[in-house]
């Protein structure tokens, strides 16, 4: 018996109708006919196992929002199932006059709710994947100015893409949403995701201001995989990483750490005279640094992820044992920077190390070597400032300048920190 084709004349009719409805519509800020988007979304739906109703819904998914078509007209032409799918993929008319962020928030709530039919998720995911692919392509062709065509700008659109991806990955796990997640991650790190190793090393700043967005587990795994590639003596790999997110013990540990960090910063602020000298001028680098650290410690408990790099001791403590754990910390920070995140390595956990050990079940022979908060930065990375290379590199003897140790053109410097180890 001859098999029935997957797509029938119903699909042909939907294709013609979609072409007629969107004939004079272009993709936002481009000369590209809008039909190209509808065809692309439909192709993705079909490629990921969608049936004819879902394929037709993909062709028509913007007819209610963009063309003012009523649900009953879609139902009369293609059936109630298609009409329900298109309606589920559309923003409610009641949201149309709300500010952009409110409107998108309502849609996200709808996407995550039980009112969103499971079969509509495929169409929605295909739509968002093609939009994200197109945005990434525009960024590669036109650079950061591509974000200006979005009402929410870069930060708003990334918030929307990342939240959509997180919801769809949870509700519709599989290859499609995996690709959506990875494409959105590329958007978030562009052009940072394309940096070379040397550029990454020279531009990975200490990040102390974080957005509240959680770090997806896939990204955490990539970051910690990079950390685990670090060298260690005899390749013993004694480093371990205890990750604190939002579990009950993690929240309690963050509270302990927050108190410790505020106490540690209070002592340092007083001892180092952050409020005297140039620190009295709120515009000075010293005062800005103090304000940044104060905000960091005041909001420590809100940081999405805190990593405790640990060292499993295999002999009595010795002065250079950190050489087997701190390289992994640098790998972790570089990987985070490459994926659009940031962090800073700190040691104020020492004030509550015993409490942390008891709370988290850390064995006595394990050293908590550092605390690294991680998250999506408010602001961004950029060239770090250090002393001129000529002050730091010697040849043949201490203090003997190396004539070849020259900084790249355009390097900017800092004057902070002691010039000599004994100062």
N, C-alpha and C positions, 0 to 999 in steps of 0.2 A: 504494500500500500504506500502511495506517495505521501511523504510527510507534509503537514501544513507549514507554510512559511511562518517564521517567527513574527514578521511584520506583514500586516495585511493592508487592504485599501484604507482602513481607518487611519493608519499611520500616514499614508500618502495624503489623505485629506487634511490631517493635522499639520503636515509639513507645508502644504499650500496655504492653509489658513494662517499659520504663524508667519509665513513670508509676506502675506498680504497685510497682516496687522502691524508688522514691524518694518514695513518697506522703507519708510522715511526716517527710521530711528538709527542713530549711530552710537557706537560705544563711547562712553564719556571721554570728552576731550581728544577724540581721535576721528579720523575719516573712515573708520572701519564699520561696515554695515553691522547692525546689532544681530542680524541673523547668524553671523559667525559664532557668536557666543552660544546661541540656542543650539546650533548644530554640534558644537564642541561638548556642551553639557550632555546632550542626547547620546553622543558617541561614548562618553565616559559611562553613562548609565548602562548602555548596551554591553560595553566591554566588561562591566562588573556584574553581569548576570541579570540585569533588569528585564522585565517582561514588557509586552507591548503597551500596557496601561502606563507603566512607569516611563517608558520611552516617550509616549505622547505627552505625559505630564511634564517631562523635561523640555519638550518643544514649546509648551505653553506656560511654563512656570512663571513668566513675567507678564502674562496677559492681563491679570487682574490689577496688578500694581501699575504697570506702565501704559496699558491701553484701555483701562476702564471696563473690561469685559466682565459680565456678571456670571456668577457661579452657575446659574440655571442654564445659561447659553452653552457653557462648556458641557454640562450634564446632558443637554438635549443632543448635542453633536456627538459626544464621545462616551457618555455614561457617567453615572454618579461617582464611580470609583476615581476616574480621572479628575473630575471636578473637586473631589475631596482632597486629592493629592496636590493639586494646584493651589487650593485654598490653604492647605497646611504649609506650603512653601512661601506664602505671601504674608507681608506685614498687614496687620489689621488696620482698617480705615480709621479707627479711633485714635491710632498713634500718629497719624499723618501730620498733625499740627504740633506735635511735641518736639522739643529740642532733639538734635541728632542723637546724643548720648542716651537720652531717655528712651527714644524710639528703638534704638538698637538693644538696649537693656530689656525692653519688653519682648523683643524678638528672641533674645537669648533665653529668657525665662520660658517662653513658649517652646523653643527647641528642646529644652531640658525636661519639659513636663510630659505627663502621660497623655496630654491632649494631642501631642505630635505623633501621628500614626507611624508605626515602625517602617511601613513601606515608603513613606515620604522621606525618610532619612537618607535613602540612597540618592534621591533627586537633589536634596539640599546639599549633601556632601559633594556631589558632582559639580553643582553650581559654585560652591565655595572653592573647590579645587581649581576650577578653570579661572575664577577671578584671581586667586592667589598666583597661579602660573602667569597670568597676564600681567599682574602687578610686578612680579619678579622680572619678567621680560622688559617691561617699561623702565625699571630701575637700571637694568644692564645697558639699555640703549640711551637713556636720558639722564641717568644719575638721580640724585636725591630730589630734584625738582618734580619727579613723578608723583611724590606724595602730595603735592599741592592741589591735585585734582580731587582729593578726598575731603569731605566736610570736616572730618575729625582730625585731619592732619596725620602725620606719621604716628604719633603716640596713640591717638584715638583709633586709627585703623588697625594698628598692631594689636591693641587691646581687643578689638572685635574679632580679628582673625584668630588670635591665640585662644580666646574663650570659646569661639565656635569650634575650633579644632579639638580643644579639650573635651567639650560636650560630645561631639560626634565620635571621638576616639572611644569614649566610654559607652556610648549607646550603640555604635555600629563598628565594633572592632574588626579590623581586616586590612587588606592591602590598600584599599582606597583611602581610608582615614590615616593609615600610616604615611602615605604619600602626602596627604594634606598636612599632617603634622610637620613632616620634613620640609615641605615647601614654605610653610609659615616660619619655621626656624631659620630658613635661608633668608626670608624677608627681614626677620628681626636682626640678623647679623650683617645684612648688606650695608656697606661694602666690607664690613669687618670680617664677614665669613670668608673673604677672599684674601685676607692678609697673608703675607709670607711669614716664615718663622722669625726672621730677624726683625721685621717690623713689629710683630707681636711682642717680642721681648722688649723693644724700645718704647712701646706704647701701652703697656699693661699697668694701669694706675691702681693705687689702693682705693677701692670703692667702699664708701661708708654710708651712702644713701641708696636705699633700695625701694623699688616699687613692690607692692604687696603680692604681686602675681606669683603663684606657686611655680616651681621648676618642674616641668614634666619628667617623669621617671626615665624616659628614653635619654633625655639630655643629661640627667644625673649619672646615668650609666656610662655615657660617653666621657663625661668629665672624669669620673673615677677610674675608668679604663685607662685614660691618659696618665692619671696619677700613678696607677699601678705599674706603668712601664718605666718608672724611674730606676736609676741604678742604686745598688746597695752593696755593701761589703760582702764579698764571696757570693753574691747573688742570693743572700739569705732571705731577702724580702721580709724584713721584720715589721714593716709598716702595716697598720690596719686603720680603717676609717669608720668611725661611728657617726652615723648621719642622724641628725635631729630635725624632724619636720613638724608634724602636728599630733603625734601620738600623746597619750597621757604622760608618760615619763619624759618625752621630749619637751612638752610644755613646762613641766616642772624644772627640767634641766635649764631651759631658757630663762626661767625666772631666777634661778640660782646664778646663772651667768650674767644676766642683766644687773643684778645687785652687785656682783663682783666687779663688773666693768664700770659701773657708776662710782663705786668706791675707789677703784684703781685710777680712774680718770681724775677724780677729785683730788687725790694725793699728788698725782703728776702735775695737774694744773697749778696747784699751790707751790710745789717744789720747784717747778721750772719757770715760775713767774709769768705765766701766760696772760695775766691781767696787768702786768707792769711793763714799762718800757714801751716798745712799739705795740705791744698787745693792748694798750689803752686806746689806740686808734682803731676803731671798728673796721676801717677800710684796709688795714695792714694785713699782709699774708699771715702773720702770727695770729691775729684776732680771727681771721677767716678760718684758719685751721682749728682754733679752739672751738668756734661755733659749730664746725662740721663734726668734730669729735663729740661735742655735747649732744648734738642731735642724734648721733649714732648710738650713744650709750642710753639716752632717754627712751629710744624706740627699739632697743635691742630685741625685746620679746616679739616684735612684729616681723622680724627678719624671716623670710620664707624657709631658708635652710641654713643650718649650722653644722659644720663638719668638724669633728674632733679627730685629727690625725694622731695616731698612737704608735708607740714603739714597743714591741714585745722584746723585752730584754733577754738576751741569751747569755749574759755574763754580768758581773757587778757593774754599776754605773761608772762611766769613764768620760773624760772631757769631750771626746770627739764623737760620741755615740749619735749625736744629732745628724751626722753625715749620712746615716742610713734611713732618715725619715724626711728631712727638710727638702731634699731634691724632689720628692714626690709632691710636697706642698706647692713648689713652684710649677711643676707640671700641671697640677690641679688648677692653679690660677690662670695659667696660659690657656688651658683648654676651655675654662669658663669664659675667658675673654674672647676666644675664637667663636664661641656659640652665642655671643651677645650678652653674657652675664658678667658679673664682677664680684670681687671679694677682697678681703684683707686678712693677713695673717697676724694674729694677736696672741698674747700669753697671759692676759689677766685672769684666765681660768685658774691659774695657780692659787688664787685666793680662796677658791672653793673646791680644790682638787679632791680633797677627801670626801666631801659631800657628793660630788659627781661620781666618784668611784663607788660609793655605797648605793646611790640611786640607780646607776646604770649597770651595776654588776661588773665593773672593770677590775680584773685581777690585780693583786698587789705588785706583780712583776711587770706590769704594763705601764709605761710612761705616757701620760697625756701630753703630747709634745707641743700642741698648738690648738687654737680655736680659729676656724675660718668661716665667717659668715658669708653666705652666697645669695645672690638674687639678681634680678634685672635692674641695672643701675638707673637712678634718676640722674640725668646728665649722661656722661659717657667717658670712654677712654680717650687717650691722646698722648702726645709725646711727654715722657717723664723728664724731669729736670734733675740733673746730678752735677757733681763737680766736674771741671774739665779733666779730660783723660790724662793730661800731663801731670796733674796733681796726684793721680792714683796709680800710675804705672811707672815702675822703675826698671832699670836694666843693669845687670852686672853688680849692683850693690844698692843698699837702701839709700834712697834719696837721690840716686843718679837718674836724671831724666832720660827717657827713651824718646829720641827725636822723631821716631815714626809713629808714636802714640798720639795721633791727631784726631780730633772729633770731626764727624761729617759736617759739611757746610750747613749753616742754618741752625746748628744745635744751640739750644738755650740752656742756661746753667742755673744752679741754685747755690746760695752761699751758706745754707744751714748745715749744722752738724760740725763736729770737731775736725780740724785739719790734720791732727796727729792723734794716734791712738791714745796717748797719755794726757791729752788736754782735757 
